[in-house]
Amino acid sequence: MLSRFFIYRPVLATVVAFITILMGFLCVPNLEIARFPNIAPPSVRLTLRYNGASAITIENSVVQVVEQQMSGLDGLLYFSSRSTSEGDANISFSFDPSVDPDVAQMQIQNRLQNIMSRLPQAVQDNGVSVRKVSEDTLQRIAFYCVDGSMSQEDISDFVVSVLQDQLSRINGVGSVSVFGSAFAVRIWLNLDKMASYKLNPQDVVNALSSQNRQISSGQLGSLPNDYDEPINITIKSREMLSSIEDFEKVVLKSYENGATVFLKDVARIEFGREIYTFSGNYNGYPVTAVSIDLTDGANAVETAQRIEDFLESVRHNLPEGLKYAIPYDTVPFVTASLHEVLKTLAEALFLVALVILLFLRDIRATLIVCLTIPIVISATFSVLYLLGYSINTLTLFGIVLSIGLLVDDAIVVVENINRLMIEQGLSPKDAALKSMSEISSALFGVGLVIAAVFIPMGFFSGATGKIYRQFSVTIVSAMLFSIAVALIITPSWCAKYLKKPVQRDFQASLPLNKLDLGVRLLEKGREKFLVYVAYLLKHLRLCFLVSVVFAVLSVGLVKVIPSSFLPTEDQGILFANITMPAGASQKQTKAVANEVQSYFEENEKDNIDGVMASLGFSGGGSRGQSVASVFVKLKKWDDRPGAYNTAMAIKDRAYAHFKNHDSARINIVLPSGVRGMGPSAGFSIQVQNIMGIDRDTFVKDINEIVATANESGVITNVRSDSMPDSPQLIMSFNDSMAISHHLSPEVINNNISVAWAGKYVNDFLDRGRIKRVYVQADAKYRTSLSDLFKMNLVNSQEQLVPLNSVAKARFDYGPVQSQRFNGISSIPISGDPVSGISSGQAMDMIAKIVSEHPNNYAYAWQGQSFQEKLLGAQSSKLFFLSALIVFLILAALYESWTIPVSVIFIIPFGIFGALVFVFMRSLVNDVYLQIGLLTSGALACKNAILLIEYAHKFNLRGLSLMKSAQKAAFIRFRPIVMTSVAFLLGVFPLMFATGAGAASQISIGTAIVGGTFFSTFIGVSFIPGFFVMVSCVFLFRKRFFEK
């Protein structure tokens, strides 16, 4: 027997323990640190730019072409697209977690190459980017100048020219977006002067294309060379221009008399911005914001540390007065929440040690039990390292729970050895040998059953499966190592180091006599326990009825308790998305952004560290003059104690303040609880226009749905991520008239595009870096309708043709942005549940409102909401599989159907207790509750196995069923209570956690404490009755069939 081998070799057992701990110490520093494992579906984003094009133009000419080519991608879950009137578009593809993101990216790139020739030339010139990225932001860094020495343009140019490329090369960074731009050569055309010289805007583009370029001119004396020339020189001829003076000298036209028209004669040339959309401030200083997304699968904590190290290394190279801050950072919450779990882990260790000492009243025995904890934890960390897992919330929760479970095995061994020494007067070694012969099968059975409960969790798919898998591996590994330690190390140390206890009563004077209170409580508890057992053995039908009632009530509670994916956490940041009315200017938007910024700086000054306003984009992905975002960084959790100062409370106050703003739609939102599953917390639904209803009606209906949802009393802060339609000028051309004036439609198209939309021509060299050259009509020629029609075009006969002779214009409204989901026109809606309502209830409500709309809109979930729906579908399968595997393992282990059926009857007690506690605390049915229910069921099974196995053995030795059950109850009450109380105290700190990540700890802690309490202090009394009841049924069936 394995235990016997090590009992006679205590040194070997100690060496095994030491090596195991050493392996753990070597592995832990190499484990990654994260809040969650990489549970978000792999995502690939395609981005492009089409200067001057409207949102509808981009959608029709680019987005739909790409979407049609991407059908049938392997493992594609869903895809969405967004086109804006700023000329930007992006298409995001989300894949099943089983898909390799590198393969997905390669597939998209290959298919894109097949249709590149079908895309507009302007799109091809700007290039199309395909990158694997996380679907939300890691950090937003604010670069700001405190002494006024740098304008916003200067800051943006420095960041783009010096820092952007270096940031993008940091390992783990997926994309770096600068909300600002580098300097560009801006050539502002004077159309009046151009007309006087009979020049078209396209003539300027052609001149720049030919004169601002770098060409290869070969070498003087290059091989092959038949002449014996002692020279070999590189020939340099035309190069890229590098100064304003160089551009001013570009020749546009030359006459026979020697007169020359230079670019400076018809244009104003300056260093300006490449993009004029973005601006903002940080705490009142001009700012350039840098948004950093993770590459798919990258570790957030490690990537953030690399970014911090890089910024610190370049700090001394920054221009005088330029500073940086990080007003939006998701990493501090990760580290703080893990710190809170580690603190809970330390508290659990202390409480477990205390209860062991209280019950065993022996320092040696207590040390033996406590020393098993680092052995098992070290071995578990080694497994996590070998599997490539990280130290995250889930694995640490697994460690916290496993502490209570793993000391159970050690307590059972030590307690049974101690009992044999007292009752039979055996020496420690003899007691250890006999004890292991008695309880080895029970230890093995308990360990296998608890492991079996969690094994099915590792085989589920999707993000939920990844959450379950890491927790499952941690628990199962800890339990298997716990069995090994209980069979190998614990009995060996007990035989070596325990002393034979002295017979004494409770008044004996010993060093630990003050701890006799624990023994007194156990003895009194056992007396009452045996009375209850005797009563229930006489009322077996009551046992059956109570179990059935608890099972039915548990089903009812599951339906009553609202569902959710993960609890909403205070992550120390929040942000406001601002959407102005159609056609609002950036100046108007800036005024509202300043108002929001002032609100937080004045009303929440005790809770905030900094506020950054960014104009030109919003958190939902919208861009343009009429949108903005305000990012609020809150102080650390310890600096803002109490429910009043949580991020949720601050958000609610701000939302109430801005809810009825008279000039803008202002939404205050929290970041998503899971990286890569959307930018904000709450639900996210895509309303799809499957009936092809016109856009005006579609937008109107979406506004009605939003209004109805906000009035439902179930959900709040409901908003659509669409922007209101803005005024648009519709140009129409009389091609017949144009041709009669010797003006081809192509000439009209090209020149209008250059003059009004602007055109990227080529590049120039600025301080060693390549930057862009843009040509566009000056502002006074594109400010009003009358300005546009002052334009004259030069035809093929060198004649001026007024634009108004071949074109007409009318005003209309059109979309600022256009969105699609799975190839169907759609508008996303987001929102939050009101206080006391779960995200599952909120999702049900918004789905109902959309479904009941008379225009028959379809809907689809995305991000975290998509995963929450998958969770609901998988939960019932998980519990059924766990119960089935437990039943089969017990039947195989004990070669009996009686024991597994008896054990199964106790499970409803643990489940019901967990649900009651969760219901009483108004918590939700989320991933953590699912884990808590499984753990509670496993603990209930453990107690049942410890008692029923003894009863089964006594019955086989000739005792009646009743006496077997009563004797087993008498012997096993003490270890059951001791192990359960140790586990309860180990988990108890989770139930009342505070600070970062408290919601997750409270959720899982409440469920497990409730389930363990019910299954131990109520359910244990019923276990003997279940054994007798099931045994009688099987005995009756056996006799019936024998007849």
HELIX and SHEET records of a PDB file:
HELIX    1   1 LEU A    2  ILE A    7  1                                   6    
HELIX    2   2 PRO A   10  CYS A   27  1                                  18    
HELIX    3   3 VAL A   28  ASN A   30  5                                   3    
HELIX    4   4 ALA A   55  ILE A   58  1                                   4    
HELIX    5   5 GLU A   59  VAL A   63  3                                   5    
HELIX    6   6 GLN A   64  GLN A   69  1                                   6    
HELIX    7   7 PRO A  101  ILE A  115  1                                  15    
HELIX    8   8 MET A  116  ARG A  118  5                                   3    
HELIX    9   9 GLN A  121  ASN A  126  1                                   6    
HELIX   10  10 GLN A  152  PHE A  158  1                                   7    
HELIX   11  11 VAL A  159  GLN A  164  3                                   6    
HELIX   12  12 ASP A  165  SER A  168  1                                   4    
HELIX   13  13 LEU A  191  SER A  196  1                                   6    
HELIX   14  14 PRO A  201  GLN A  211  1                                  11    
HELIX   15  15 ILE A  244  GLU A  248  1                                   5    
HELIX   16  16 LEU A  263  ASP A  265  5                                   3    
HELIX   17  17 ALA A  300  VAL A  314  1                                  15    
HELIX   18  18 ARG A  315  ASN A  317  5                                   3    
HELIX   19  19 VAL A  331  LEU A  360  1                                  30    
HELIX   20  20 ILE A  363  LEU A  386  1                                  24    
HELIX   21  21 THR A  393  GLN A  424  1                                  32    
HELIX   22  22 PRO A  428  PHE A  454  1                                  27    
HELIX   23  23 ILE A  455  PHE A  459  5                                   5    
HELIX   24  24 GLY A  462  TYR A  497  1                                  36    
HELIX   25  25 ASN A  513  LEU A  515  5                                   3    
HELIX   26  26 ASP A  516  LEU A  537  1                                  22    
HELIX   27  27 LEU A  540  VAL A  560  1                                  21    
HELIX   28  28 GLN A  586  ASN A  603  1                                  18    
HELIX   29  29 TRP A  637  ASP A  639  5                                   3    
HELIX   30  30 ALA A  643  ASN A  645  5                                   3    
HELIX   31  31 ALA A  647  PHE A  658  1                                  12    
HELIX   32  32 ARG A  695  ASN A  710  1                                  16    
HELIX   33  33 ASP A  735  SER A  740  1                                   6    
HELIX   34  34 PRO A  745  ILE A  752  1                                   8    
HELIX   35  35 SER A  753  ALA A  757  3                                   5    
HELIX   36  36 ALA A  779  TYR A  781  5                                   3    
HELIX   37  37 LEU A  785  LEU A  788  1                                   4    
HELIX   38  38 LEU A  803  SER A  805  5                                   3    
HELIX   39  39 SER A  839  SER A  851  1                                  13    
HELIX   40  40 GLY A  863  TYR A  894  1                                  32    
HELIX   41  41 THR A  898  ILE A  904  1                                   7    
HELIX   42  42 ILE A  907  MET A  920  1                                  14    
HELIX   43  43 VAL A  927  LEU A  956  1                                  30    
HELIX   44  44 LEU A  961  MET A  991  1                                  31    
HELIX   45  45 ALA A  998  PHE A 1017  1                                  20    
HELIX   46  46 GLY A 1019  PHE A 1022  5                                   4    
HELIX   47  47 ILE A 1023  GLU A 1042  1                                  20    
SHEET    1   A 2 GLU A  32  ILE A  33  0                                        
SHEET    2   A 2 SER A 390  ILE A 391  1                                        
SHEET    1   B10 VAL A 173  PHE A 179  0                                        
SHEET    2   B10 TYR A 285  THR A 295 -1                                        
SHEET    3   B10 SER A 129  CYS A 145 -1                                        
SHEET    4   B10 SER A  43  ARG A  49 -1                                        
SHEET    5   B10 ASP A  88  PHE A  95 -1                                        
SHEET    6   B10 LEU A  76  THR A  84 -1                                        
SHEET    7   B10 GLN A 817  PHE A 821 -1                                        
SHEET    8   B10 ILE A 824  PRO A 833 -1                                        
SHEET    9   B10 PHE A 683  GLN A 688 -1                                        
SHEET   10   B10 ALA A 858  TRP A 861 -1                                        
SHEET    1   C 9 VAL A 173  PHE A 179  0                                        
SHEET    2   C 9 TYR A 285  THR A 295 -1                                        
SHEET    3   C 9 SER A 129  CYS A 145 -1                                        
SHEET    4   C 9 SER A  43  ARG A  49 -1                                        
SHEET    5   C 9 ASP A  88  PHE A  95 -1                                        
SHEET    6   C 9 LEU A  76  THR A  84 -1                                        
SHEET    7   C 9 GLN A 817  PHE A 821 -1                                        
SHEET    8   C 9 ILE A 824  PRO A 833 -1                                        
SHEET    9   C 9 ILE A 715  SER A 720 -1                                        
SHEET    1   D 4 VAL A 173  PHE A 179  0                                        
SHEET    2   D 4 TYR A 285  THR A 295 -1                                        
SHEET    3   D 4 SER A 129  CYS A 145 -1                                        
SHEET    4   D 4 LEU A 322  ASP A 329 -1                                        
SHEET    1   E 7 VAL A 173  PHE A 179  0                                        
SHEET    2   E 7 TYR A 285  THR A 295 -1                                        
SHEET    3   E 7 SER A 279  TYR A 282 -1                                        
SHEET    4   E 7 ILE A 608  PHE A 617 -1                                        
SHEET    5   E 7 ARG A 623  LEU A 634 -1                                        
SHEET    6   E 7 ILE A 573  THR A 579 -1                                        
SHEET    7   E 7 ARG A 665  VAL A 669 -1                                        
SHEET    1   F 4 ALA A 267  ARG A 273  0                                        
SHEET    2   F 4 PHE A 183  LEU A 189 -1                                        
SHEET    3   F 4 ARG A 769  ALA A 777  1                                        
SHEET    4   F 4 LYS A 759  ASP A 766 -1                                        
SHEET    1   G 2 GLN A 219  LEU A 220  0                                        
SHEET    2   G 2 ILE A 233  THR A 234 -1                                        
SHEET    1   H 2 VAL A 251  SER A 254  0                                        
SHEET    2   H 2 THR A 260  PHE A 262 -1                                        
SHEET    1   I 2 SER A 726  PHE A 733  0                                        
SHEET    2   I 2 ALA A 807  GLY A 814 -1                                        
SHEET    1   J 2 ASN A 792  VAL A 794  0                                        
SHEET    2   J 2 LEU A 800  PRO A 802 -1                                        
END                                                                             
